[in-house]
Amino acid sequence: MARTQHIDPDTTAGVWTVVTRTSTYLLDFDEMTLLRAPGVGGTESEEWAVSRLRRDSEDIPLLGVKSCRVGESAQFWVRAADDPDVRTWRITTPVVSIERIG
C-alpha cells in the first residue's frame, strides 16, 4: 500500500504497520487496537536491544497517537487490556518505516 513519513495524531481509520529499530507495531484504527511484535523487522544493530513488554503479541486498546514519525520515537496512548482504569504510554525506539496496509 502506501508508505508515509508520519501518522497524523487525528487519524481515525485504517490499518498501519510501524517498524521501529527493535519491533513492528500493528495499529488498527478501525478496531482501535495496538499490537507489538518484538524483534520483528527493525535493524540487526547491536546498539538496540529488544525488550519484552507486557502484552507483547496481543492486541491492546489504542486510545490515540501522540506522535509517530520516521526517525523519531513514536508515542502511543494505550489502555491496559486487563484493567480499563489503567492508561499508559508506549514509547518506541526510533521509527524506521510506516506503511498503511488497510
MARLO-867805 format. One record per residue (C-alpha): x, y, z. Coordinates in steps of 0.02 Angstrom, whole numbers, plus 50000, padded with zeros to 5 digits. Example, Ala and Ser with C-alpha at 12.3 -4.5 7.8 and 13.67 -1.06 7.14 Angstrom:
BEGIN
506154977550390 506844994750357 
% end
This chain:
BEGIN
500005000050000 500655017450040 502225021650138 502245038050231 503375048150344 502135050250487 500425045850558 499385061050597 498755061550778 496995064450710 496995048050612 495385038250641 495375024650508 496465011550427 497734998450475 499575003250484 501234994750515 502575004550607 504294996650603 505505002750736 507324998350769 506784983450876 504964978950838 503484980250723 501844987950781 500154985050701 498954999450730 497134996150686 496155012350696 494545003750643 494624992150795 495685004450899 496994991350943 498894990850950 499934975050933 501824974550961 502864960750882 504554961950970 506094957950867 505124958150702 505824969950570 506944983950625 508824982650614 510134969950663 511164983050754 511794977750925 511564995850977 509714992051005 509154978251123 507424970651106 506504972351271 504984962251319 503404971551368 501774965851447 500514960151318 501794958351178 501004949951025 499254953651093 498004966851042 497864980451172 496634995051168 497335010051074 496735026851139 497755037851022 499395042750941 500345057551011 501735056250882 502335043850752 503655049650629 505085040950539 506735044350629 505915048150797 505205037750939 503325035150923 502155038251068 500565027951081 499235030751216 498515013851268 497365006251397 497824990751495 496904975851421 496524968651591 496084984751684 495044998251597 495565011251726 497425009851686 498115020351543 499925021951493 501115027251354 502035015351240 503595024551182 504585015651047 506355015150984 506595026150828 505375022650687 506155015350529 504605014650417 502725017450417 501505009650295 499625009750280 499094991950239 497214993150251 
% end
